[in-house]
Amino acid sequence: MTTTTAPVVTVDVGALAPDDVVAVARHGARVELAPTALAAMVESRAVIEALADDTVPHYGVSTGFGALATKQIPFDRRAQLQASLVRSHAASSGPAVEDEVVRALLLLRLSTLATGRTGVRPEVARTYADLLNSGITPVIGEYGSLGCSGDLAPLAHCALAAMGEGDVRVQGVPMPAAEALAAAGIEPLVLREKEGLALINGTDGMLGMLVLALDDLGALLSTADLAAAMSVEGLAGTDTVFAADLQALRPHPGQARSAANMRAALDGSPVIAAHRSTGFTRVQDAYSLRCAPQVHGAARDTVDHAALVASRELASAVDNPVVTLDGRVESNGNFHGAPVGYVLDFLAIAVADVASMSERRTDRFLDATRSGGLPPFLANDPGVDSGHMIAQYTQAGIVSELKRLAVPASVDSIPTSAMQEDHVSMGWGAARKLRRAVDGLTRVLAIEVLTAARAADMRGGGTAALTGVVRGVLRQRVAGPGDDRWLAPEIAAAVELVADRSLLAAARGAGTDFA
């Protein structure tokens, strides 16, 4: 997380924008609660307070939970009921989840509280806002959510921290929650009726990871267009197949956007122009070059569909039970993560395919029979040097893993809670593997750019203006062709330039229509 000067994000009764989630999760933007949200919480809390005094049992207010929902809890045990719920559900295990994911989760749960449909006191929402603004991040293990009845264990760890219990990180430093809250001047929460349940019954973890992945993929798919264009140029391919009229014959919007990017990147390339005039250019390039807009475009359209699902989920008030606008308290199944889980899995499939095509383009550079006159493996002295031979091995290993990560999580289900929760979404698992897949795609594209830039240097003849600017940015960190040298740091530098979007910024700033 980095500190930003971005405006404060206001949490109101309506939906957060995806950019708001990214600003708070990744860039440390502060949050504030709108007066309308505070008023909505006061109004719905009055409904819960009235039910708390009722002799008729009400789920989540005066009963146990899940399979224990038939057990009525005495008045003097209800505060303990809520605290016990949080403590028992904070049962995650494994490596700690990344701070940006936890901050997104906290923000999204706060957003649902602010709708006024959960029945919690404003004090609860204020405490969550204070945690975010103080940089206090609950420690959550990777395993513990099945993506149904909400992301129970992850959300419970956040509620536990708000109670002043469990472990947190502050600026990356681990410490007990009680110590962190005291240092920040935050009073630990004492939960009342329904509040523990309201804090753990949401899809906030998987939704937060979806929003962050969409932010990454928006940049990575444009980077994939850039990498593909650099490969077409480095392999002395043809750009005629990317013509707008040809693309319009199959009017998928993502395909049109990717083809336009590739045309912009290759505009004025002397290598392509020279080989076209001498007849060197092949009549048809291999699919990994010629069909790049079709594959990248399909991935773009998949991202657009996932963004639509995310926007609907951001506008949702997920809790069970909920306080309706007319004051009823009703059980429901809106906590089921299927809508989010499906698109998380769909994105992992698209990521694997884009990376697979990138690896195939890289491989063509290294095979002297397919590279159009380049030395074997782009080695400076083939036989003595190995060039980028093993860089492609690294790509291949990542792509193989991405294919495994593309196996859907959402088709699985394990019954829990004495068969009360007999079908679960596994959306959290889908989100975790998508994060790993996005990282893999970043690395695969970086190696393709690294290889394509080396090939352009070795071929000579100049480059298009845009690809030349991008290659220049890379050359500030990675030297041009020469004898074999330690390659891992060069790959790491290229990965950083892709991940921090430096190469993409260079392409977009080159005075073209590249997007």
C-alpha positions in Angstrom: 0.0 0.0 0.0 1.2 3.5 -0.9 0.0 6.8 0.4 -1.8 8.9 -2.2 -3.0 12.5 -2.5 -6.2 11.3 -4.1 -9.5 12.7 -2.8 -11.1 11.0 0.2 -13.5 8.2 -0.8 -16.9 8.9 0.6 -18.9 5.8 1.5 -22.6 6.4 1.1 -25.7 4.2 0.8 -25.0 3.7 -2.9 -22.4 1.7 -4.8 -18.7 2.4 -4.6 -16.9 2.8 -7.9 -14.2 0.3 -8.8 -11.6 3.2 -8.8 -12.7 3.9 -5.2 -11.8 0.4 -4.2 -8.5 0.5 -5.9 -7.7 3.9 -4.4 -8.3 2.7 -0.8 -6.9 -0.8 -1.3 -3.7 0.0 -3.2 -3.0 3.6 -2.6 -4.0 4.3 1.0 -6.9 6.8 0.2 -8.8 7.7 3.3 -12.5 7.0 3.7 -15.4 9.0 5.3 -19.0 8.1 5.9 -21.7 10.2 4.3 -24.4 11.6 6.6 -27.1 9.8 4.6 -25.4 6.5 5.3 -25.2 7.2 9.0 -28.9 8.1 9.0 -29.8 4.9 7.2 -27.9 2.9 9.8 -29.7 4.6 12.7 -33.0 3.9 11.1 -32.4 0.2 10.5 -30.8 -0.2 13.9 -34.0 0.8 15.5 -35.7 -2.2 13.8 -33.2 -4.6 15.3 -33.4 -3.0 18.7 -37.2 -3.6 18.7 -36.7 -7.2 17.8 -34.1 -7.7 20.5 -36.8 -7.2 23.1 -39.2 -9.6 21.4 -40.0 -12.9 23.0 -40.4 -14.4 19.5 -37.0 -15.7 18.2 -35.5 -13.9 15.3 -32.5 -15.3 13.3 -29.3 -13.6 14.0 -30.8 -11.4 16.7 -31.9 -13.8 19.3 -30.9 -17.3 17.9 -27.9 -19.3 17.0 -26.5 -19.5 13.5 -26.5 -21.9 10.6 -27.5 -25.3 11.7 -28.0 -23.9 15.3 -30.6 -21.3 14.1 -33.4 -23.1 16.1 -31.7 -22.4 19.4 -33.0 -19.2 21.1 -30.4 -17.3 23.1 -31.3 -15.7 26.5 -31.2 -11.9 26.7 -28.1 -11.9 29.0 -26.1 -14.1 26.6 -26.6 -12.2 23.3 -23.6 -10.0 23.5 -21.5 -13.1 24.1 -23.3 -14.8 21.2 -22.0 -12.1 18.7 -18.5 -12.2 20.1 -18.4 -16.0 20.2 -19.5 -16.0 16.5 -16.6 -13.8 15.5 -14.0 -15.6 17.5 -15.0 -19.1 16.4 -15.2 -18.0 12.7 -11.8 -16.4 12.7 -10.3 -19.8 11.8 -8.2 -19.2 8.8 -4.9 -20.8 8.1 -2.0 -20.5 5.7 0.1 -17.6 4.4 -1.2 -14.1 5.2 -3.5 -12.6 2.5 -2.0 -9.4 0.9 -2.7 -6.1 2.6 -4.4 -4.7 -0.5 -6.9 -7.6 -0.5 -7.7 -7.1 3.2 -8.2 -3.3 2.7 -10.5 -4.0 -0.2 -12.5 -6.4 1.9 -12.7 -4.0 4.8 -13.9 -1.2 2.5 -16.5 -3.4 0.8 -18.0 -4.6 4.1 -18.1 -1.0 5.2 -20.0 -0.1 2.1 -22.6 -2.8 2.8 -22.9 -1.5 6.4 -23.5 2.0 5.0 -26.5 0.9 3.0 -28.5 0.6 6.2 -29.7 -2.8 5.3 -27.6 -4.8 7.9 -29.0 -3.2 11.1 -25.7 -2.4 12.7 -25.1 0.8 14.8 -23.1 3.6 13.1 -20.4 3.0 15.7 -19.6 -0.3 13.9 -19.1 1.4 10.6 -17.0 4.2 12.1 -14.7 1.6 13.6 -14.1 0.0 10.2 -13.4 3.4 8.7 -11.0 4.1 11.5 -9.2 0.8 10.8 -8.7 1.8 7.2 -7.7 5.4 7.9 -5.2 4.3 10.6 -3.5 1.7 8.3 -4.5 -1.2 10.5 -4.7 -4.3 8.5 -6.1 -7.6 10.1 -4.0 -10.7 9.4 -6.0 -13.2 7.5 -4.8 -16.7 6.4 -5.3 -17.7 2.8 -7.6 -20.7 3.6 -10.9 -20.5 5.4 -13.6 -19.3 2.9 -15.8 -21.4 0.8 -17.5 -18.4 -0.8 -20.9 -19.1 0.7 -22.6 -17.6 3.7 -20.0 -15.0 2.7 -16.3 -15.0 3.1 -16.8 -16.1 6.6 -13.3 -16.7 8.1 -11.7 -13.7 6.3 -14.4 -11.3 7.4 -14.4 -12.7 10.9 -10.7 -11.9 11.3 -11.5 -8.3 10.4 -14.3 -8.2 12.9 -12.0 -9.7 15.5 -9.5 -6.9 15.0 -12.3 -4.3 15.4 -13.0 -6.0 18.8 -9.3 -5.5 19.7 -8.4 -9.1 19.4 -6.3 -11.2 17.1 -3.3 -10.0 15.0 -2.9 -7.1 12.6 -0.2 -5.4 10.5 0.5 -1.6 10.7 2.8 -0.4 7.8 3.8 -4.1 7.4 4.7 -4.5 11.1 2.8 -7.3 12.9 1.4 -6.6 16.3 -1.6 -7.5 18.5 -4.8 -5.8 17.5 -5.3 -4.4 21.0 -2.0 -2.6 20.8 -2.6 -1.2 17.4 -6.1 0.1 18.3 -4.8 1.7 21.5 -2.0 3.5 19.5 -4.5 4.8 17.0 -7.0 5.9 19.7 -9.7 3.5 18.5 -12.1 2.1 21.1 -12.5 -1.7 20.6 -16.0 -2.7 19.5 -18.4 -4.4 21.9 -20.8 -6.1 19.5 -24.6 -6.1 20.1 -27.4 -8.1 18.5 -26.9 -9.1 14.9 -23.7 -7.1 14.5 -21.3 -10.0 14.6 -23.3 -11.8 11.9 -23.5 -8.6 9.8 -19.8 -8.3 9.8 -19.1 -11.8 8.4 -21.9 -12.4 5.9 -20.6 -11.0 2.6 -18.8 -11.7 -0.7 -16.4 -8.8 0.0 -13.2 -10.8 -0.2 -13.8 -12.4 -3.5 -15.3 -9.1 -4.9 -12.3 -7.1 -3.7 -10.0 -9.5 -5.5 -12.1 -9.3 -8.6 -12.0 -5.5 -8.7 -8.2 -5.5 -8.2 -7.8 -8.2 -10.9 -9.9 -6.1 -13.3 -7.7 -3.1 -12.7 -4.6 -5.2 -13.5 -6.1 -6.9 -16.5 -7.1 -3.6 -18.1 -3.4 -2.7 -18.2 -2.1 -6.2 -19.0 -4.3 -6.8 -22.0 -3.0 -3.5 -23.6 0.5 -4.6 -22.7 -0.3 -7.9 -24.5 -1.3 -5.9 -27.6 2.0 -4.0 -27.3 4.1 -7.2 -26.9 2.3 -8.9 -29.9 3.0 -5.9 -32.1 6.7 -5.9 -31.1 6.8 -9.6 -32.0 5.2 -9.0 -35.3 7.8 -6.4 -36.0 10.7 -8.4 -34.7 9.7 -11.4 -36.8 9.2 -9.2 -39.9 5.6 -10.2 -40.1 2.7 -8.4 -41.8 0.4 -5.8 -40.3 -2.2 -5.9 -43.1 -4.3 -8.5 -41.2 -5.0 -5.9 -38.5 -6.8 -3.6 -41.0 -9.9 -2.0 -39.6 -12.2 -3.2 -42.4 -11.0 -6.8 -41.9 -11.6 -6.7 -38.2 -15.1 -5.2 -38.7 -16.2 -8.3 -40.5 -16.3 -9.9 -37.1 -17.6 -7.1 -34.9 -16.5 -8.1 -31.4 -15.6 -4.9 -29.6 -12.6 -6.2 -27.8 -11.1 -7.5 -31.0 -11.5 -4.1 -32.6 -9.7 -2.4 -29.7 -6.8 -4.8 -29.7 -6.4 -4.6 -33.5 -6.4 -0.8 -33.3 -3.7 -0.9 -30.7 -1.5 -3.2 -32.8 -2.0 -0.9 -35.9 -1.0 2.1 -33.8 2.0 0.3 -32.4 3.2 -0.8 -35.9 2.5 2.4 -37.7 5.5 3.5 -39.8 7.6 0.4 -39.0 10.5 0.4 -41.5 11.1 -3.3 -41.0 7.6 -4.3 -42.0 7.6 -1.8 -44.9 11.0 -3.0 -46.2 10.2 -6.6 -46.1 6.8 -6.0 -47.7 8.4 -4.3 -50.6 11.1 -7.0 -51.1 8.6 -9.9 -50.9 10.1 -11.3 -47.7 7.0 -11.0 -45.7 5.0 -14.3 -45.5 1.7 -14.5 -47.2 0.2 -15.6 -43.8 1.8 -15.3 -40.4 1.4 -18.0 -37.8 -1.7 -17.8 -35.7 0.1 -16.5 -32.6 0.8 -13.3 -34.7 -2.1 -13.1 -37.1 -4.8 -14.0 -34.6 -3.6 -11.9 -31.6 -6.5 -9.4 -31.8 -9.0 -12.2 -31.8 -7.6 -13.8 -28.7 -6.7 -10.6 -26.9 -10.1 -9.2 -27.9 -12.0 -12.2 -26.5 -10.1 -11.7 -23.2 -11.1 -8.0 -23.3 -14.7 -8.9 -23.8 -14.5 -11.3 -20.9 -13.1 -8.6 -18.7 -16.0 -6.3 -19.7 -18.5 -9.0 -18.7 -16.7 -9.5 -15.4 -16.7 -5.7 -14.8 -20.5 -5.7 -15.3 -20.9 -8.4 -12.7 -18.6 -6.5 -10.4 -20.6 -3.3 -10.8 -23.8 -5.2 -9.8 -22.1 -6.7 -6.8 -20.7 -3.3 -5.8 -24.3 -2.1 -5.7 -25.5 -5.0 -3.5 -26.2 -5.1 0.2 -25.2 -8.7 1.0 -26.1 -9.9 4.5 -28.4 -12.5 6.1 -30.8 -11.5 7.4 -31.3 -8.1 5.9 -33.4 -5.2 7.0 -35.7 -4.3 4.1 -36.6 -0.8 3.1 -40.1 -1.3 4.6 -38.6 -2.5 7.9 -38.9 -6.2 7.7 -36.0 -8.5 8.7 -35.8 -11.3 6.2 -33.5 -14.3 5.6 -32.2 -14.7 2.1 -29.5 -16.3 0.0 -27.7 -13.3 -1.5 -24.5 -14.3 0.2 -23.9 -17.1 -2.3 -20.8 -16.3 -4.3 -21.7 -18.0 -7.6 -22.1 -14.7 -9.7 -18.6 -13.6 -8.6 -17.0 -17.1 -8.6 -18.1 -17.8 -12.2 -16.4 -14.7 -13.7 -13.3 -15.1 -11.6 -12.9 -18.6 -13.2 -13.7 -17.2 -16.6 -11.0 -14.6 -16.3 -8.5 -17.3 -15.3 -9.3 -19.1 -18.5 -8.7 -15.9 -20.6 -5.5 -15.1 -18.8 -4.1 -18.6 -19.5 -4.9 -18.3 -23.2 -3.4 -14.9 -23.6 -0.2 -16.1 -21.9 -0.1 -19.2 -24.0 -0.2 -17.2 -27.2 2.5 -14.9 -25.9 4.8 -17.8 -25.1 4.3 -19.2 -28.7 5.4 -15.8 -30.2 8.5 -15.8 -28.0 9.3 -19.4 -29.1 9.3 -18.3 -32.7 12.1 -15.9 -32.1 14.3 -18.6 -30.8 13.9 -21.1 -33.7 16.2 -20.1 -36.6 13.9 -22.0 -39.0 10.9 -19.8 -38.1 12.4 -16.4 -37.1 13.1 -15.0 -40.5 16.9 -14.8 -40.4 17.6 -14.3 -36.7 20.3 -16.3 -35.0 19.4 -19.4 -33.0 18.0 -18.5 -29.6 18.9 -14.9 -30.3 22.4 -15.9 -29.1 25.3 -13.5 -29.7 27.5 -16.5 -30.5 25.3 -19.6 -31.0 26.8 -22.6 -29.4 29.0 -20.6 -27.0 26.0 -18.6 -26.0 22.4 -19.8 -25.2 20.7 -16.4 -25.6 17.1 -16.5 -24.5 16.7 -20.2 -24.6 16.0 -20.6 -20.9 13.9 -17.5 -20.7 11.4 -19.3 -22.9 11.6 -22.3 -20.5 10.6 -20.0 -17.7 7.7 -18.8 -19.8 6.7 -22.3 -20.6 6.7 -23.3 -16.9 4.5 -20.4 -16.0 2.1 -21.0 -18.9 1.8 -24.7 -17.8 0.8 -23.5 -14.3 -1.7 -21.0 -15.7 -3.4 -23.9 -17.5 -3.8 -25.6 -14.2 -5.0 -22.4 -12.6 -7.6 -22.2 -15.3 -9.4 -25.2 -14.0 -12.6 -23.7 -12.5 -13.0 -23.6 -8.8 -16.7 -22.8 -9.0 -17.7 -26.2 -10.2 -16.6 -27.7 -6.9 -18.7 -27.8 -3.7 -18.2 -29.3 -0.3 -21.1 -29.4 2.1 -20.6 -27.8 5.5 -22.5 -26.8 8.7 -24.2 -30.2 9.2 -25.5 -30.0 5.6 -27.2 -26.7 6.2 -24.7 -25.1 3.8 -24.9 -28.0 1.3 -23.8 -26.0 -1.8 -21.0 -23.5 -1.8 -19.4 -21.3 -4.5 -15.7 -21.7 -3.9 -15.5 -18.1 -5.1 -12.7 -17.2 -2.7 -10.6 -20.0 -4.1 -11.4 -18.8 -7.6 -10.2 -15.3 -6.6 -7.0 -16.6 -5.0 -5.9 -18.5 -8.1 -6.8 -15.6 -10.4 -4.4 -13.4 -8.4 -1.7 -16.0 -9.1 -2.7 -16.2 -12.7 -2.5 -12.4 -13.1 1.0 -12.4 -11.7 2.0 -15.2 -14.2 0.6 -13.3 -17.2 2.7 -10.3 -16.1 5.9 -12.4 -16.1 5.1 -14.1 -19.5 4.4 -10.8 -21.2 7.6 -9.3 -19.7 9.7 -12.1 -21.2 8.0 -11.6 -24.6 8.8 -7.9 -24.6 12.4 -8.6 -23.5 12.8 -11.1 -26.3 11.1 -9.0 -29.0 13.3 -6.0 -28.1 16.4 -8.1 -28.4 15.3 -9.5 -31.7 14.6 -5.9 -33.0 18.2 -4.9 -32.0 19.7 -8.0 -33.7 17.6 -7.6 -36.9 18.4 -3.9 -37.4 16.6 -1.7 -39.8 14.8 0.4 -37.2 11.4 0.2 -35.5 8.1 2.0 -35.5 8.1 5.1 -33.5 5.9 3.6 -30.7 7.8 0.4 -30.4 11.1 2.3 -30.4 10.0 4.4 -27.5 9.0 1.3 -25.5 12.3 -0.4 -26.4 14.1 2.7 -25.2 12.4 2.6 -21.8 13.4 -1.1 -21.5 17.0 -0.3 -22.5 17.3 2.1 -19.5 17.1 -1.0 -17.3 18.3 -3.8 -19.6 21.3 -3.7 -21.9 21.0 -4.7 -25.5 22.4 -7.9 -27.2 25.8 -9.2 -26.2 27.5 -12.2 -24.7 25.5 -14.3 -22.3 25.0 -12.7 -18.9 23.0 -13.3 -15.8 19.4 -13.2 -17.2 17.3 -13.4 -14.0 17.8 -9.7 -13.1 16.9 -8.6 -16.6 13.7 -10.6 -16.5 12.9 -9.1 -13.1 13.5 -5.6 -14.5 11.2 -6.3 -17.4 8.5 -7.7 -15.0 8.7 -4.6 -12.9 8.3 -2.4 -16.0 5.2 -4.3 -17.0 3.8 -4.5 -13.5 4.2 -0.8 -12.7 2.8 0.0 -16.2 5.9 2.0 -17.2 6.0 0.3 -20.7 2.3 0.9 -21.2 2.6 4.5 -20.2 5.4 4.9 -22.7 3.3 3.4 -25.4 0.3 5.6 -24.5 2.5 8.7 -24.4 4.1 8.2 -27.8 1.7 10.4 -29.6 -0.4 7.7 -31.1 -3.9 6.2 -30.6 -2.6 3.3 -28.6 -4.9 2.6 -25.6 
